[in-house]
Amino acid sequence: MDATSLVIVAVVAAVPLVGAVFLAMFLIGAQREMSGRIAQIAESTAANQADLRRTLDERLDGVTRRLGEGLEQSAIRTAETLGDLKKHLDVLDAAQKNITELSGHVVGLQDILANKQARGAFGEIQLHDLVQSALPPSAYEFQATLSNNRRADCLIKLPNPPGPIVVDAKFPLESYHALRSAENETARTAATRSFAQDILRHVSDIADRYIVPGETAESALMFLPAEAVYAELHANFPGTLEQSFRRRVWIVSPTTLMATLNTVRAILRDAQMREQAGVVQREVQALLKDVLRLDDRVSKLHRHFDQAGEDMRQIRISTEKVIKRGENIENLQIGDSEAGVEGPDAQIHQLPPRERDAG
């Protein structure tokens, strides 16, 4: 092998080594540059993390503060709400107590209405209150005994006609309850028939017991202290009402009874006015006589005043004459001192005849 070939072989063998050296130097430089960038990135990241941590701390503090304020306000509102709730619960407790008491009263009322004697007493008490509030004490009597020995719950003393009228406060209730609680058409039909029969039976008893010819009015009142029974009767039992009208028994409820009592009060007031009409007429006649007597005395007094006026006029005339005579006498005295006449008597005779004879 010649020298040229050796040189070529050496060059060819050295080329990879030189390349490896340059590559190693390039890699070292790139590594240093990468380390510097990594250091910068690390510093930048540390600064960003510090800013992020500070921002997070500030926001966390704000959130914590707002959360604390919100919790405090929520606690205040919750306390107020609980206080209001307690007040409402107290009101509900009081209402519950009232409802319990009312339930007891309702049960007691049901017990009263279930018993015929107690129901009659209940109706009489309500009737007593209505009559007492609408009429004067002299216009009614409770538990009045009639000539047939029947005792009326209330006797309203109306003048003749129509005369005293009886109000009965007992009423049938069992058949009405059966009517309201009927569950089928058969039960309702039976309850309707029973209710109408009970009403008519009570109407007949009132007509036979409390309409006494020559003692009471020709009619009587049947008082139903329950508006529901009265409404049911007028809504669904017109035939029963017609029969009660024929027996001259008028069925009334608390509302209609109050209207009836107001009419009775007007009738009593009119009757009292008629009773007092004679007394009023006699008093008016006596008053007219007194007026005529007063007129006569005024006339006499007027004549006295006229006579006194005439006397005063005459006195005035006499006074004027006396004054004029005094003036004439004064003039005569002056004339005597100046003219030298003989005396006052001569001057008097010189006066005109009218003045000399007047007075």
Number of C-alpha atoms within 10 A of each C-alpha: 5 6 8 9 10 11 11 11 11 11 12 11 11 12 11 11 12 11 11 12 12 12 12 12 12 12 12 12 12 12 12 12 12 12 12 12 12 12 12 12 12 12 12 12 12 12 12 12 12 12 12 12 12 12 12 12 12 12 12 12 12 12 12 12 12 12 12 12 12 12 13 12 12 12 12 12 12 13 12 12 12 12 12 12 12 12 12 12 12 12 12 12 12 12 12 12 12 12 12 12 12 12 12 12 12 12 12 12 14 12 13 16 19 13 13 16 12 15 22 20 17 18 23 22 15 17 25 16 11 16 22 14 12 17 17 11 10 8 18 18 17 17 12 16 15 17 10 9 9 12 17 20 22 22 23 22 19 19 15 11 9 12 16 22 23 32 25 24 24 22 20 19 20 16 19 21 13 17 20 12 12 16 10 8 9 10 14 16 13 14 21 20 13 17 23 19 14 18 22 17 14 19 27 16 12 23 21 11 17 28 22 18 8 9 14 22 22 20 22 24 21 23 23 23 24 14 14 12 17 17 12 13 19 14 9 11 14 11 12 18 20 13 14 21 14 11 19 19 25 17 22 21 19 18 11 14 21 17 14 14 18 15 13 18 17 13 14 18 12 12 15 12 13 12 11 12 12 11 12 13 11 12 12 12 12 12 12 12 12 12 12 12 12 12 12 12 12 12 12 12 12 12 12 12 12 12 12 12 12 12 12 12 12 12 12 12 13 14 13 13 15 14 12 13 16 12 12 16 15 11 12 18 14 12 15 14 10 8 8 9 12 9 13 14 9 11 17 14 10 10 12 9 9 8 13 12 8 10 12
